[in-house]
């Protein structure tokens, strides 16, 4: 099964293998540097195996640190490691000559992955949930802030939100695929089921389900970020459980799976017969349809941020009650469209419903037009980020969009997914190869403009860059998208006036002006691949 970019085509051309390996090496370099500078314990000192956190920010001048980071930025470390390891596995599968190298480097990142997942315990706590269809249920989600001891976090009220659980579940499923550690899958299932408790299953006077997952159990507003991130993981779980069901390897507790909801008259009922594979796929479709109906801007083909509401939680008879929301509102944020693109790509793969193809192409085009801006001076397009390191999350939001382009690439009839991936790689490489920008394998959030007055970095941002490198590496191997040809000598093919291009077809500039500032590697000149030493 092709899952999350982990499985590659049988063979790739040497230049694709070269580029993918370079991407993986750069992801490793960023992860290692971020770990060295940003990993801390609960007192702000050096991290240990059982007391690992990441600083919220780190001064490049004074080494001062702030934090620890909340669970959402912490989860980005798991994401970066998953993306890296998936790219390594894809490279080893696609290129026999890389297997020894992959085997040599892979295990240290598996150790890191297991360590970061284990230290999620510092964010875990327990409370009693009042949901739309269950009463008095003890639950153990993850809090927004880190606690002072494992398992003791305050997760009540607004201190836990459903989108955090979704991001964690997503990465635990990926980690399960990488490690075959069933504990990761079981925890992902638990968090998925917990997030689905936030689905508003009350029905209106016409018997129509309101739908939508609130931002958290302490909120009534319904957000794009608390719905669409769960679609792709639900499809993955559906596929996993379909395999278990076919193989007859379900555990007793899985065979006894049941879920609670409300019928058209709002009476609570329990379903004990629908298998998990069907249940999760059905819910993936429901969430996708709800967000498309309620949050899409059809003029721009991107998604609004939320539907606001009075956040006074209403409980009657122990059950949470429906609270009306307003109409769609808020900003367009790149990840809110990215999660819908990934969701549609997963749903098409599972169902072959052609309607998803149209949605994918519309959303990819719309998001590229909305979030990518041309930078003529550098012959590229840039995904806009924040004014300062301390002023927002767009660096990571764009990472979600980029990985959605990799998910969408096989289904795109337009060039926007390809262009987005190509230009993001060009921009990452531009910063990584620039000695003034790359500070010990830490990159500025403005990849094309550099640090300027900035003196701080966030591990959150750096892990996003590492993840993008890994995702694009896996994409290159899956797609094998660069035409094969022999690699020629630079001296035989390039003249002073010739234009060089990257392997991905992005114009780099005049050979004579840029040759001395390029790293060693393979480029395109006169329609042929050339090697610059």
TILOMI-741799 format. One line per 10 residues: number of its first residue (from 1); their letters; for each residue y, z, x of C-alpha. Coordinates in steps of 0.25 Angstrom, whole numbers, plus 2048, in hexadecimal, padded with zeros to 3 digits. Example, Ala and Ser with C-alpha at 12.3 -4.5 7.8 and 13.67 -1.06 7.14 Angstrom:
2
1> AS> 7EE/81F/831 | 7FC/81D/837
//
This chain:
533
1> XXXXXXXXXX> 800/800/800 | 80E/7FD/805 | 816/809/804 | 824/80D/809 | 824/802/814 | 818/809/81B | 80F/7FD/81B | 812/7F1/822 | 80E/7E3/822 | 802/7E0/82C
11> XXXXXXXXXX> 80A/7D9/837 | 818/7D8/83A | 820/7CF/844 | 823/7D5/852 | 832/7D5/84F | 830/7DD/842 | 827/7E7/849 | 832/7E8/854 | 83D/7EB/84A | 834/7F4/842
21> XXXXXXXXXX> 831/7FC/84E | 83F/7FD/852 | 843/802/844 | 838/80D/845 | 83C/811/853 | 84B/812/84E | 846/81B/842 | 83F/824/84C | 84B/825/855 | 854/829/849
31> XXXXXXXXXX> 84A/833/843 | 847/839/851 | 856/83B/854 | 859/840/846 | 84E/84A/847 | 853/84F/855 | 861/851/850 | 85F/854/842 | 852/85C/840 | 855/86B/83E
41> XXXXXXXXXX> 84F/878/839 | 854/881/82E | 85E/888/838 | 863/87B/83D | 85B/87B/84A | 850/873/84F | 846/86F/845 | 837/873/845 | 82B/86E/83F | 82C/877/833
51> XXXXXXXXXX> 83B/879/832 | 840/86B/832 | 84D/866/82C | 858/85C/82F | 866/85E/831 | 86F/859/826 | 878/853/831 | 879/854/840 | 886/853/849 | 884/848/854
61> XXXXXXXXXX> 88E/84F/85D | 88C/85E/85B | 87D/85E/857 | 882/867/84B | 878/866/83F | 87A/868/830 | 86F/86B/826 | 864/86B/824 | 864/85F/81B | 860/85F/80D
71> XXXXXXXXXX> 852/85A/809 | 857/84B/806 | 85C/849/814 | 850/850/819 | 847/846/812 | 84D/83B/819 | 846/83F/825 | 838/83D/81E | 83D/830/819 | 841/82B/828
81> XXXXXXXXXX> 834/830/82D | 82C/829/822 | 834/81C/824 | 831/81C/833 | 822/81F/832 | 821/814/828 | 827/80A/831 | 81E/80F/83C | 812/80D/834 | 816/800/82F
91> XXXXXXXXXX> 819/7FB/83D | 80B/800/842 | 805/7F8/836 | 80C/7EC/839 | 80C/7EB/848 | 7FF/7EE/84F | 807/7F0/85C | 810/7FB/857 | 804/804/852 | 803/80C/85F
101> XXXXXXXXXX> 812/80E/860 | 813/813/851 | 807/81C/853 | 80E/822/85F | 81B/825/858 | 817/827/849 | 811/835/84A | 81D/83C/84E | 824/838/842 | 819/83C/839
111> XXXXXXXXXX> 81A/84A/83F | 829/849/83B | 826/844/82D | 81C/84F/82B | 826/859/830 | 832/855/828 | 829/855/81B | 824/863/81E | 832/868/81F | 836/864/811
121> XXXXXXXXXX> 830/871/80E | 83E/877/812 | 844/870/805 | 839/874/7FC | 83A/87F/7F1 | 835/882/7E3 | 83B/884/7D5 | 837/882/7C7 | 83B/875/7C1 | 83F/872/7B2
131> XXXXXXXXXX> 83C/864/7B0 | 83D/85A/7A4 | 82E/85C/7A1 | 829/868/7A9 | 82C/877/7A8 | 82B/882/7B3 | 826/879/7BE | 827/87E/7CC | 82B/874/7D6 | 82D/873/7E5
141> XXXXXXXXXX> 837/867/7E8 | 841/866/7F4 | 84F/86C/7F4 | 85B/865/7F8 | 85E/86F/803 | 854/875/80E | 850/883/80C | 84F/88E/816 | 840/88F/815 | 835/885/811
151> XXXXXXXXXX> 832/884/802 | 83E/88D/7FE | 848/883/7FA | 850/885/7EE | 84D/879/7E5 | 852/87E/7D8 | 85D/877/7D0 | 865/86C/7D8 | 85E/870/7E5 | 853/866/7E4
161> XXXXXXXXXX> 855/857/7DF | 84B/84D/7DB | 850/842/7E4 | 84D/84B/7F1 | 83F/84D/7EB | 83D/83D/7E9 | 842/83A/7F8 | 838/844/7FD | 82D/83F/7F4 | 82F/831/7F9
171> XXXXXXXXXX> 82E/835/808 | 822/83E/806 | 81B/832/7FF | 81F/829/80C | 81A/835/815 | 80D/835/80D | 80B/826/80F | 80D/828/81E | 805/835/821 | 7FB/835/816
181> XXXXXXXXXX> 7FF/844/814 | 7FC/847/805 | 805/853/805 | 811/849/806 | 80C/841/7FA | 809/84E/7F2 | 817/853/7F4 | 81D/846/7F1 | 816/846/7E4 | 81B/854/7E1
191> XXXXXXXXXX> 829/850/7E3 | 828/843/7DB | 822/84B/7CF | 82D/855/7D1 | 838/84A/7D1 | 832/844/7C5 | 834/851/7BE | 843/84D/7BE | 841/841/7B5 | 848/843/7A8
201> XXXXXXXXXX> 83C/841/79E | 844/845/792 | 846/83A/787 | 852/836/77F | 853/835/770 | 84D/827/771 | 841/82C/779 | 846/826/786 | 843/82E/793 | 850/832/79A
211> XXXXXXXXXX> 84A/831/7A7 | 850/832/7B5 | 84E/83D/7BF | 859/847/7C1 | 85F/849/7CF | 857/856/7CF | 852/861/7C6 | 860/868/7C7 | 867/85B/7C2 | 868/852/7B6
221> XXXXXXXXXX> 86F/846/7BC | 865/83B/7BF | 867/834/7CD | 862/827/7D3 | 85E/82F/7DF | 855/838/7D6 | 84E/82D/7D0 | 84C/820/7D8 | 847/827/7E5 | 83A/82B/7DD
231> XXXXXXXXXX> 836/81D/7D9 | 830/817/7E6 | 829/824/7E9 | 823/824/7DA | 81D/816/7DD | 818/81B/7EA | 811/827/7E3 | 80C/81E/7D8 | 805/815/7E3 | 7FF/821/7EA
241> XXXXXXXXXX> 7F9/827/7DE | 7F4/81A/7D9 | 7EC/819/7E6 | 7E7/827/7E5 | 7E3/824/7D6 | 7DC/818/7DB | 7D5/81F/7E6 | 7D1/82B/7DE | 7D8/835/7E7 | 7E1/83C/7DE
251> XXXXXXXXXX> 7E1/84B/7DF | 7DD/854/7D3 | 7EC/858/7D1 | 7F0/849/7D2 | 7E6/846/7C7 | 7EC/851/7BE | 7FA/84B/7C0 | 803/84D/7B4 | 811/84C/7B0 | 81B/851/7A6
261> XXXXXXXXXX> 825/849/79E | 82B/847/790 | 828/83E/785 | 832/836/77C | 833/842/773 | 836/84B/780 | 829/853/77F | 823/857/78C | 816/850/78F | 80C/850/79B
271> XXXXXXXXXX> 805/844/7A0 | 7F8/846/7A8 | 7F2/838/7A7 | 7FC/82F/7AF | 7F8/82E/7BD | 802/830/7C8 | 802/822/7CC | 806/81D/7BF | 810/829/7BC | 817/827/7C9
281> XXXXXXXXXX> 819/818/7C7 | 81E/81A/7B9 | 828/824/7BD | 82D/81B/7C9 | 82F/810/7BE | 836/81A/7B5 | 840/81F/7BF | 843/811/7C4 | 846/80C/7B6 | 84E/819/7B3
291> XXXXXXXXXX> 857/817/7BF | 859/808/7BD | 85D/80A/7AF | 866/816/7B1 | 86C/814/7BF | 86C/805/7C3 | 87A/7FE/7C4 | 875/7F0/7C0 | 882/7EA/7C5 | 87F/7EE/7D3
301> XXXXXXXXXX> 870/7F0/7D3 | 872/7FE/7D9 | 870/80C/7D3 | 87A/817/7CF | 878/825/7D4 | 875/82D/7C8 | 877/831/7B9 | 87F/83E/7B9 | 87C/849/7AF | 880/858/7AC
311> XXXXXXXXXX> 878/85F/7B6 | 875/86B/7AD | 866/86C/7AD | 861/86E/79F | 853/875/79D | 84D/878/78F | 83F/87E/78D | 83D/87E/79C | 83F/86F/79C | 84B/867/7A2
321> XXXXXXXXXX> 853/860/798 | 859/852/798 | 867/851/79C | 86F/844/799 | 875/83D/7A5 | 881/834/7A6 | 881/825/7AA | 87E/820/7B8 | 889/824/7C2 | 88B/826/7D1
331> XXXXXXXXXX> 88B/81E/7DD | 882/813/7E2 | 87A/818/7ED | 871/810/7F5 | 864/818/7F4 | 865/819/7E5 | 862/80A/7E5 | 859/80A/7F1 | 84F/814/7E9 | 84F/80A/7DD
341> XXXXXXXXXX> 84C/7FE/7E7 | 840/806/7ED | 83C/80A/7DF | 83C/7FC/7DA | 835/7F7/7E6 | 82A/802/7E5 | 828/7FF/7D6 | 827/7F0/7D8 | 81C/7F2/7E2 | 815/7FB/7D8
351> XXXXXXXXXX> 817/7F3/7CB | 81B/7E5/7CF | 825/7E5/7C4 | 82F/7DA/7C8 | 83B/7E1/7C1 | 83B/7EA/7CD | 83D/7DE/7D6 | 84A/7DA/7CF | 84E/7E9/7D0 | 84B/7E9/7DF
361> XXXXXXXXXX> 853/7DD/7E2 | 85F/7E1/7D9 | 860/7EF/7E0 | 85E/7EA/7EE | 869/7E0/7EC | 872/7EA/7E5 | 870/7F5/7EF | 873/7EC/7FB | 87F/7E6/7F4 | 884/7F4/7F1
371> XXXXXXXXXX> 881/7FC/7FE | 880/7F2/809 | 88E/7EE/80F | 890/7E2/818 | 895/7E6/826 | 89A/7D8/82B | 89E/7DD/839 | 88F/7E1/83C | 888/7D6/834 | 881/7E0/82B
381> XXXXXXXXXX> 881/7E8/81E | 882/7F7/81E | 87E/801/813 | 88A/80A/811 | 888/818/815 | 891/824/815 | 89E/826/81C | 899/832/824 | 88C/838/828 | 88F/845/820
391> XXXXXXXXXX> 894/83D/813 | 887/838/80C | 879/832/80C | 87B/823/80B | 874/821/819 | 867/826/812 | 86A/820/805 | 86A/812/80C | 85D/816/812 | 857/816/804
401> XXXXXXXXXX> 85D/809/801 | 857/802/80D | 849/807/80B | 84A/802/7FD | 84E/7F4/803 | 841/7F5/80B | 839/7F8/7FE | 840/7ED/7F7 | 83F/7E2/802 | 831/7DC/7FD
411> XXXXXXXXXX> 837/7DA/7EF | 845/7D5/7F2 | 849/7C7/7EF | 857/7C9/7F5 | 85B/7CC/803 | 861/7DA/801 | 856/7E3/805 | 853/7DB/811 | 862/7DB/815 | 863/7EA/812
421> XXXXXXXXXX> 858/7ED/81B | 85C/7E3/826 | 86A/7E8/827 | 867/7F7/826 | 85E/7F5/832 | 869/7ED/839 | 872/7F9/837 | 868/803/83C | 866/7FB/848 | 875/7F9/84A
431> XXXXXXXXXX> 877/808/84B | 86A/80B/852 | 86D/801/85D | 87C/805/85F | 87D/810/86A | 88A/815/863 | 883/817/856 | 875/81C/85A | 877/82A/85F | 869/82E/863
441> XXXXXXXXXX> 862/826/858 | 86C/82C/84E | 873/822/846 | 881/822/83F | 881/821/830 | 88A/815/831 | 880/80C/839 | 88B/801/83B | 897/80A/83E | 891/815/847
451> XXXXXXXXXX> 894/824/847 | 8A4/823/848 | 8A9/831/845 | 89B/836/841 | 895/841/849 | 889/845/840 | 87C/83F/83B | 873/843/82F | 864/842/831 | 864/83D/823
461> XXXXXXXXXX> 86B/830/827 | 863/82F/834 | 855/830/82D | 85B/825/823 | 85D/81C/82F | 84F/81F/834 | 849/81C/827 | 850/80F/826 | 84B/80B/833 | 83C/80E/82F
471> XXXXXXXXXX> 83E/808/821 | 843/7FB/827 | 838/7FB/832 | 82D/7FC/827 | 834/7F1/81F | 835/7E7/82B | 826/7E9/82D | 822/7E7/81E | 82B/7DB/81C | 829/7D5/82A
481> XXXXXXXXXX> 836/7CE/826 | 83B/7C7/832 | 835/7B9/835 | 82B/7B9/840 | 82F/7B1/84D | 82D/7B2/85B | 837/7BB/863 | 83F/7B2/86D | 847/7B6/879 | 855/7B9/877
491> XXXXXXXXXX> 859/7B0/883 | 853/7A4/87D | 858/7A5/86F | 866/7AC/86F | 873/7A6/874 | 881/7AD/875 | 884/7A8/867 | 877/7AB/85F | 877/7B5/854 | 86C/7C0/855
501> XXXXXXXXXX> 865/7C6/848 | 85C/7D2/846 | 84E/7D0/843 | 852/7D2/834 | 85C/7C7/835 | 869/7CF/835 | 873/7C8/83E | 877/7D1/84A | 881/7C8/851 | 884/7BF/85C
511> XXXXXXXXXX> 87A/7C0/867 | 883/7C0/873 | 88B/7CC/86D | 880/7D5/868 | 874/7D2/872 | 878/7DE/87B | 879/7E8/870 | 86C/7E5/869 | 85F/7ED/86B | 853/7E6/871
521> XXXXXXXXXX> 84C/7DF/866 | 849/7D3/85E | 854/7CB/857 | 855/7BD/850 | 85D/7B2/857 | 85D/7A3/853 | 852/7A6/849 | 849/7AC/854 | 846/7BA/858 | 84B/7BE/865
531> XXX> 849/7CB/86E | 855/7D1/874 | 852/7DB/880
//
